[in-house]
Amino acid sequence: MRFLSMIRIDEATGQVPSEQLMAEMGKLIEELTRTGQLVSTAGLRPTSEGVRVRLHRGGRLTAVDGPFTETKEVIGGYAILEAQSKAEAVELTRRFLKVHGADWDIECELRQLDGPEFGCKP
């Protein structure tokens, strides 16, 4: 089963990962990639560089450039996990969060992917 873990952050804090955090995260990513439990992961650029495209009823499309001030928490990154169960995916997500240490206040929303799989398999 594949799961999408969406990392929610508060952009207003301006918190930047330390070199130590990046090193620890690199070790975890390497391990989980090697075991096939991590399919893909990436951080996202700030909302100030993003755009929201919306389809309204009636077929009208609009695009609004970031930042999106009405939003407190945003998706700051993602990971696609391969796990045997939801419980295993939760444990992998817990490991990711623990690497951040006590100075961070973030959360991950974890949802199983549904539908056909496209792309490369690990």
ABEGO torsion letter per residue (X at the ends): XBBBBBBBBBAAAGBBBBAAAAAAAAAAAAAAAAAGABABBBBBBBAAABBBBBBBBGGBBBBBBOBBAABABBBAEBBBBBBABAAAAAAAAAAAAAAAEAABBBBBBBBBBBEBBBEBBX
